[in-house]
Amino acid sequence: MSIYDGLKDAAGVLKEAGKIPEYRQILEALEKMLDLQKKNTELEKEVTDLKEKLRIKNVLVIKNHAYWYKETGEGPFCTRCWDSESKPIHMHPNGNPSFYSCPNCKSGSVKAKPELDDDRPRVMDMRDSCQ
Ligand SMILES: [Zn+2]
């Protein structure tokens, strides 16, 4: 039997016996216990989230305006989403193979992979636009 069930049974016995002030004390204790359980659950989640953020923070490195996993080189991840919301959001290629942008916050593109820069001059075929 849980503490909650035990207190609830005790409250029922007190109510049957006409001991209303004691019955109300038990109900107040039950209410406080439920509030504390709820707070405890919230704090446990917060601790878990903070541990995960710390774990990720210790394995990320910033390079070329993006985050990358230190050991695997996986990336790029959006710095804005990580810094503001602690969300490791994969950035997506954006036209030129060296540029990436965030699908979550759409904060613009960064030259995350300068080694892939496609800086060849674009030749525009005038026949396509002037007919
Ligand atoms: Zn973002």
Residues whose N, C-alpha, C, O or C-beta is under 5 A from the ligand:
A	BS01	ZN	C78 R80 C81 I89 C102 N104 C105 K106
